[in-house]
Amino acid sequence: MPSARCKLLAMPKALSACGISELQRHLRALLGHDQIVTQAYGRHLLIKRLYDQEPTVVARLSELSRNRYGAAFRSHSGRWEPLPGSASLDEMAQVVVTLLQPYLQPDNH
C-alpha cells in the first residue's frame, strides 16, 4: 500500500522516484520476494526480474492518460505484447502479477 507521503495513484507525467519505489514495494509484496526492480523509462515503468543478479525486463506499465495505465510484456522475440485492460497503476501491477507470475518468480522457485 502507498505511504501517506507518497501516493501511487496520482503520478505526474514523469513518474516520481517515490512512486517507483512504492510500485516496487507493491510488486514485491504481491509476489512474496525481493527479486523485482522497477525503473522509469520516459512515460513507461519497466518491471525487471533479477536473474543471477542481472535485471531482465519482463513487463512495462505505460501511462495512457492521467492515472490510467496499460501493461505489456516482452516476448522472447523482444517485441512488446499488450496485456488486457487499463486501470490505475496499482491495479495494473496486480494484472501483471496475475498474468506473468511464472516469469516473475525467483531463480530458486
Backbone as numpy.savetxt, mean C-alpha at the origin, in Angstrom:
# Nx Ny Nz CAx CAy CAz Cx Cy Cz
-4.76 1.75 12.84 -5.59 2.93 12.84 -4.71 4.18 12.84
-5.13 5.25 12.16 -4.36 6.48 12.13 -4.30 7.13 13.51
-3.18 7.76 13.79 -3.06 8.48 15.05 -3.83 9.79 14.96
-4.03 10.42 16.09 -4.80 11.67 16.14 -4.10 12.77 15.36
-2.77 12.79 15.36 -2.06 13.86 14.67 -1.79 13.55 13.21
-2.17 12.40 12.75 -1.84 11.99 11.40 -3.04 11.29 10.78
-3.81 11.96 9.96 -5.01 11.36 9.38 -4.68 10.68 8.06
-4.96 9.39 7.98 -4.69 8.60 6.78 -5.66 8.94 5.67
-6.88 9.33 5.99 -7.90 9.54 4.98 -7.85 10.90 4.32
-7.18 11.85 4.88 -7.17 13.21 4.33 -5.78 13.54 3.81
-5.39 12.91 2.73 -4.06 13.10 2.18 -4.06 14.20 1.11
-3.07 15.08 1.13 -2.94 16.07 0.05 -2.45 15.39 -1.22
-2.30 16.18 -2.29 -1.83 15.62 -3.57 -0.56 14.79 -3.41
0.43 15.36 -2.77 1.65 14.60 -2.49 1.46 13.96 -1.11
1.57 12.67 -1.06 1.36 11.97 0.20 2.39 12.41 1.23
1.93 12.69 2.43 2.83 13.14 3.48 3.60 11.96 4.06
4.75 12.25 4.64 5.55 11.21 5.29 4.75 10.57 6.41
3.93 11.35 7.07 3.09 10.85 8.16 2.08 9.85 7.61
1.44 10.16 6.50 0.47 9.26 5.89 1.11 7.99 5.38
2.30 8.10 4.84 3.02 6.93 4.35 3.34 6.00 5.52
3.79 6.57 6.62 4.09 5.77 7.82 2.84 5.11 8.37
1.74 5.84 8.41 0.49 5.28 8.91 0.01 4.13 8.03
0.11 4.30 6.72 -0.29 3.23 5.81 0.59 2.00 6.01
1.88 2.21 6.15 2.81 1.09 6.37 2.44 0.35 7.65
2.17 1.09 8.73 1.76 0.46 9.99 0.46 -0.31 9.82
-0.48 0.27 9.08 -1.78 -0.37 8.84 -1.59 -1.69 8.07
-0.80 -1.67 7.00 -0.54 -2.89 6.23 0.14 -3.95 7.08
1.13 -3.53 7.86 1.83 -4.48 8.73 0.90 -5.10 9.75
-0.02 -4.31 10.28 -0.99 -4.83 11.25 -1.94 -5.83 10.58
-2.40 -5.51 9.38 -3.30 -6.41 8.66 -2.62 -7.74 8.33
-1.35 -7.68 7.97 -0.61 -8.86 7.55 0.03 -9.61 8.71
0.26 -8.94 9.83 0.86 -9.58 10.98 2.37 -9.76 10.90
3.04 -8.97 10.07 4.50 -9.00 10.00 5.02 -7.64 9.54
6.34 -7.46 9.66 6.93 -6.14 9.34 7.79 -6.14 8.08
7.58 -7.10 7.20 8.37 -7.15 5.96 7.68 -6.40 4.82
6.92 -5.37 5.16 6.24 -4.52 4.19 6.77 -3.10 4.36
7.11 -2.45 3.27 7.51 -1.05 3.30 6.70 -0.30 2.26
6.48 0.98 2.52 5.75 1.82 1.57 6.64 2.99 1.16
6.40 3.48 -0.05 7.21 4.57 -0.58 6.35 5.41 -1.50
6.41 6.72 -1.34 5.70 7.61 -2.24 6.46 7.69 -3.56
5.68 7.73 -4.64 6.25 7.89 -5.97 5.27 8.76 -6.75
5.44 10.07 -6.69 4.49 11.00 -7.30 3.13 10.86 -6.63
2.10 10.62 -7.42 0.74 10.45 -6.88 0.44 8.98 -6.57
1.46 8.17 -6.56 1.31 6.75 -6.25 1.98 6.45 -4.92
1.53 5.39 -4.31 2.17 4.88 -3.12 2.53 3.43 -3.39
3.81 3.15 -3.44 4.28 1.80 -3.72 4.24 0.96 -2.45
3.80 -0.28 -2.59 3.78 -1.25 -1.50 4.81 -2.31 -1.86
5.83 -2.42 -1.02 6.94 -3.32 -1.30 7.02 -4.40 -0.22
7.43 -5.57 -0.64 7.65 -6.70 0.25 9.14 -6.97 0.27
9.70 -7.16 1.44 11.12 -7.44 1.55 11.40 -8.90 1.26
12.18 -9.17 0.24 12.66 -10.51 -0.10 14.15 -10.51 0.18
14.58 -11.29 1.16 16.00 -11.30 1.56 16.51 -9.88 1.79
15.72 -9.08 2.48 16.01 -7.69 2.83 16.04 -6.74 1.63
15.71 -7.20 0.44 15.63 -6.35 -0.74 14.16 -6.03 -1.02
13.78 -4.75 -1.13 12.38 -4.42 -1.40 11.99 -4.72 -2.84
10.87 -5.40 -3.01 10.32 -5.71 -4.32 8.91 -5.15 -4.38
8.63 -4.34 -5.41 7.31 -3.74 -5.55 6.29 -4.82 -5.87
5.22 -4.86 -5.08 4.14 -5.82 -5.28 2.89 -5.11 -5.81
2.61 -3.93 -5.25 1.38 -3.21 -5.61 1.58 -1.72 -5.47
0.60 -0.98 -5.94 0.62 0.47 -5.73 -0.81 0.95 -5.54
-0.92 2.02 -4.78 -2.18 2.73 -4.63 -2.00 4.05 -5.35
-2.98 4.43 -6.16 -2.89 5.66 -6.95 -4.06 6.56 -6.61
-3.75 7.83 -6.42 -4.78 8.81 -6.14 -5.60 9.06 -7.40
-6.90 8.81 -7.32 -7.81 9.03 -8.44 -8.48 10.39 -8.34
-8.83 10.78 -7.13 -9.40 12.08 -6.81 -9.19 12.28 -5.32
-9.64 13.39 -4.81 -9.43 13.65 -3.38 -10.02 12.51 -2.54
-9.15 11.87 -1.74 -9.54 10.79 -0.83 -10.08 9.54 -1.53
-9.80 9.37 -2.81 -10.19 8.14 -3.55 -8.95 7.58 -4.22
-8.78 6.30 -4.01 -7.60 5.62 -4.53 -7.99 4.36 -5.27
-7.19 4.02 -6.25 -7.32 2.76 -6.94 -6.05 1.97 -6.66
-6.09 0.69 -6.92 -4.93 -0.16 -6.66 -4.59 -0.96 -7.91
-3.34 -1.34 -8.00 -2.87 -2.19 -9.09 -1.74 -3.05 -8.54
-1.54 -4.20 -9.18 -0.42 -5.05 -8.78 0.53 -5.18 -9.96
1.78 -5.46 -9.63 2.80 -5.62 -10.66 2.85 -7.08 -11.06
2.51 -7.35 -12.32 2.51 -8.72 -12.82 3.94 -9.20 -13.06
4.10 -10.49 -13.32 5.43 -11.06 -13.58 6.10 -10.41 -14.78
5.30 -9.84 -15.69 5.87 -9.17 -16.87 6.30 -7.74 -16.58
5.97 -7.25 -15.37 6.33 -5.89 -15.02 5.23 -4.87 -15.28
4.13 -5.33 -15.88 3.01 -4.43 -16.17 2.15 -4.24 -14.94
1.50 -3.09 -14.87 0.56 -2.81 -13.78 -0.82 -3.30 -14.19
-1.38 -4.19 -13.38 -2.72 -4.73 -13.63 -3.66 -4.19 -12.55
-4.77 -3.57 -12.95 -5.66 -2.95 -11.96 -6.37 -3.97 -11.08
-6.60 -3.58 -9.84 -7.43 -4.34 -8.92 -8.81 -3.68 -8.91
-9.86 -4.41 -8.56 -11.21 -3.85 -8.62 -11.45 -2.79 -7.55
-12.29 -1.83 -7.93 -12.79 -0.85 -6.97 -11.93 0.38 -6.79
-12.50 1.33 -6.09 -11.80 2.52 -5.63 -12.44 2.93 -4.32
-11.62 3.44 -3.40 -12.12 3.79 -2.07 -11.06 4.64 -1.37
-11.28 4.85 -0.08 -10.30 5.58 0.72 -8.99 4.78 0.76
-7.95 5.44 1.19 -6.63 4.82 1.24 -6.62 3.57 2.13
-7.21 3.68 3.32 -7.18 2.50 4.20 -8.07 1.37 3.71
-9.18 1.69 3.04 -10.03 0.64 2.47 -9.33 -0.07 1.31
-8.61 0.68 0.50 -7.88 0.05 -0.61 -6.69 -0.76 -0.10
-6.12 -0.35 1.02 -5.07 -1.16 1.64 -5.64 -2.52 2.03
-6.85 -2.54 2.54 -7.51 -3.79 2.90 -7.75 -4.65 1.65
-8.15 -4.02 0.54 -8.36 -4.75 -0.71 -7.05 -5.39 -1.17
-5.97 -4.62 -1.13 -4.66 -5.14 -1.54 -4.27 -6.35 -0.68
-4.44 -6.23 0.62 -4.09 -7.33 1.52 -4.96 -8.55 1.24
-6.24 -8.35 1.05 -7.16 -9.46 0.79 -6.82 -10.18 -0.51
-6.59 -9.42 -1.58 -6.37 -10.03 -2.89 -4.95 -10.51 -3.13
-3.98 -9.88 -2.49 -2.57 -10.19 -2.77 -1.84 -10.80 -1.58
-2.56 -11.26 -0.58 -1.92 -11.75 0.63 -0.80 -12.77 0.39
-0.96 -13.75 -0.50 0.14 -14.70 -0.70 1.44 -14.03 -1.17
1.34 -12.93 -1.89 2.52 -12.23 -2.41 3.12 -11.28 -1.38
2.40 -11.07 -0.28 2.85 -10.13 0.75 3.33 -10.83 2.01
3.41 -12.15 1.98 3.84 -12.92 3.15 5.36 -12.97 3.25
5.86 -13.13 4.48 7.32 -13.22 4.66 7.92 -14.46 4.02
9.21 -14.44 3.80 9.92 -15.56 3.18 9.71 -16.86 3.93
9.66 -16.79 5.25 9.58 -18.00 6.06 8.15 -18.45 6.30
7.17 -17.85 5.60 5.77 -18.20 5.81 5.37 -19.37 4.90
